[in-house]
Amino acid sequence: MSKTGELPEKTRKLVVQLHMDGSGHKKISTMLNILISTVSDTICSWKSYKCSSNLQHSGRPSKIFNHMTRLLIHEVKKKNPRITCSEPQKILEVSGTHIFKNTIGTVLQKKGFTSWKPRKTSLLKPIHVKKHLKKPSSFGDKTLWSDETKIELFGPNSISHV
């Protein structure tokens, strides 16, 4: 038996018709390959409201529509997988829609994307290390070294989720 979201209109009408013809819940369930509870819920709502169509759901409708979701997925998947939630927020604000970063993160999470901290890599790759090992020891004497530290007064210290 398949577990689905909502039944199509045709299937709901067929469930009601089979019930009116005298078929039981279990028989309808096996015939249409849907769960018994779904058959039962469909018949109960038909008895209560005398219609087999979907009723309006409670709750606030989503601000992000299908085309916006596709745009977000395109931004993350194709263009820049290391994008943060604030960058798509700016893109959507240009089109006139203000959406919070949390909403964008939730939509991407529902589509199978996860956020993570970017991995810290060394500045020198093995090829660079080999090049520098071949140089004479006097090479460093000609280099001016400074003792600098990056300090950020406001905001996080370079910790971001992508």
Secondary structure, 3 states (H helix, E strand, C coil): CCCCCCCCHHHHHHHHHHHHCCCCHHHHHHHHCCCHHHHHHHHHHHHHHCCCCCCCCCCCCCCCCHHHHHHHHHHHHHHCCCCCCHHHHHHHHHCCCCCCHHHHHHHHHHCCCCCCCCCCCCCCCHHHHHHHHHCCHHHHHHCCCCCCCCCCCCCCCCCCCC
